[in-house]
């Protein structure tokens, strides 16, 4: 059967002409970065909130699925809930900004069926704490009946970059941390945090949800 060559970046794949009628998305991106998404002052505000909340668990306003989150992060006090869907948050200005930006990016590049922002989590990596280094996906990240297939897009907000290393490796490359920049990618894309040194590492993770892929 004849083949049709298609090129994506530096890689090439071959598909059958019999598949040429299928609907494709020529605008698809494995990742997208928006620089200067928040200011240095806003980065500092968020870093301080995450650090203080991680050091004092009583400040963590997380109400839902606390046992699940503690198990996921091996009970380390390195994560703090900033927002759960339906809850009030002092950082609503950030939630609104992230949702608006990721909604527009989705319309242009992914075109998924999305419903809203599910959650926002602040992450604090102590300079002496090694990332697990394992590739993982946020989509259906669970076991048995706990697998959630409604995670559609992931946003990662870098809150500092005064350390060495600490890139996010995702599919075909590495994204260098840049304070104030927002990285967006499909939640099914495998990724991992690389080793870093020299300073603590602060980020925020946002999950956009929607009906499962069909």
N, C-alpha and C positions, 0 to 999 in steps of 0.2 A: 504494500500500500504506500502511495507517495507520502513524503514527509514535508512539513513546512517548518523552516527554521525561524525561531524567534529568539531575540537577544534581550537579556535583562542585565544591564550593567556590564560587567566583564564576563558574565557567565552566559552560556547558551543552552537552550533546551530544544527538544524536537517534539512536535506534536503531530498527530495524524490530521490530514485534511478533513477527516470525518468529524473532527471536534471543532472545526473552524466556526461552526454556527453558534457555539456556546457564548453566553454573555461574559465578557471579561472586564476588568477594571484596569485600564492603562495608567491610571494615576496612582496606583497602589504604592505605598512606601513602607519599608520595614520599620522606619523610625523617622521622626521629624523633631527638630529642635527650634524653639522660639527663644532667642536671646533677649536679655533685659526684660524678662517677664515681670520681675519684681525688683525693687530698688535694694541697695545695700542696707538702708535703714530697715526695710521690711524683712530682709534676710536676718538681720540682727535680732529683731523683735521675735521672729519665729525660732531662731536658735536658742534664745534665752528661755522661751516658753517650753521648748522641748527638753532642754537640759534640766530646768527646774522641776518639771513634771517627772522626768526619769529618775531624778535624785530623790524626789518625794512622791511616792505612789499615791498619796492622798490627794494630790493635785490632778491626778489623771481622771478626767471626766468620763472615761469609757464605761458604758453601762451594758452594752450588748456583747454577748459572745466573749466575755473576758477570759473564761477558762480556755476557750479555743485559741485566742490570741496568745495567752501565756504559754500554751503547749507549743504553738507554732514557733514562737521565739525562744523556746527552751527555758521559759520562766526568767529570762534575763530582763532587767528593767531598762531595755534599750528602745522601747517603743511607747508611744503615747497617742491616744485617740484625739484627733483634732475635730473630727466630724463624723457622725453617723447619720444616714438619710433620715430625715424627719426630726432631728434634734436641733436645738438652738446652739449656736456657737458664736463666740466673740470674734471669730475669724470669718464671718459670713462674707466680708468683702473679698477674701481670697477664694472662697468656695464659688462665689458668683463669677469671678474672673476666670477661674480654671474651667468651669463648666461652659462658659461662653466660648472660650478659646478652643476647647476640645470638641465642642459641638460644631464649630465652623470647620475645624481641621477634618473632622469626620465627613462632613458634607463634601469636601473637596477631594480627600485622598482615600477614604475607606468606604464610605456610604453604607455603614452598618445600621441596623435597627437599634437605636439607643434610646434610653428612657431618662437617664439622669445620673448624677454623681452619687455613687453608693457610699463611699467613705473616704476619709483622708487620715493618714497615719503619719506621725512624725517619727523619724528614725535617728537614733544617736549611736554612732559607732565610736567607742573609745579607741584612742590611738593604739592601745595595747590589745585590742580585740580583733582577732582575725575574722574576716568574712568567711562564710562556709565554702565559698568558691565553687559551689555546684551549680550547673546550669539548671534552671527551673522555669516553669511557665506559671503565670498567674491564673490562667484559664483552667477550670476544673481542677484546681489545686487542692486536693483533698482525697479522702479514701471512702470507699463504699458509697453510702447515701449522702455523704457530706460534700461530694464533688459539685461545685457550683459552675454551671455552664452559662451563666448570665453575665460573666465578666467579659466585656468586649474590648475596652481600651484601658491602658495603664498610663498614668502620667507620673513622671519623676521630676521633682523640683530640687535643684541643687542649691543648698543654702550657704555653702562655703567651698573654697577651692585652694585653701592655703596648706595643702598637703601634697605629698608625692604619690603618684599612682591613683588608685581608687576609681579607675575608669569603669564604666558599665559596658561589659561586652554583650553585644546583642546581634545574633544571627551572622551578619557579614562584616562586622567591624566593631570598633570600640568608640565610645562617646566619652570625651574628656570632660570632667566636671568643670563647670563655669558658674560661679555664684550668680543666682538670679535667673538662670535659664531653665526652661521647662522642656523636658524630653517626653515625647508621646510615641506610643507604639501599640500594636495589637496585643492584647493580653495573652494570646497563645504563643507569642514569640519567645523563644528560649533566651534567657539572659542570666547574667551573674555579675556580682561586684568583685573587682580584682583587688589584690592586696594594696595597702596604702601605708604610709608612714609620715611622721613629722607633725601631725596635728589630728585632732578629732575630726570626724566626718559627720555632717548633718544633712539630711535629705527629708523630703516628704513624698509620700506615695499616694496617688489618687486613683480610684477605680471608677470607671464609667460602666454602667450596666445596661442591659437591654435583653429582649427576648433571645433565647438560645438560637444559635446558627441552625438554619434549616436548609 
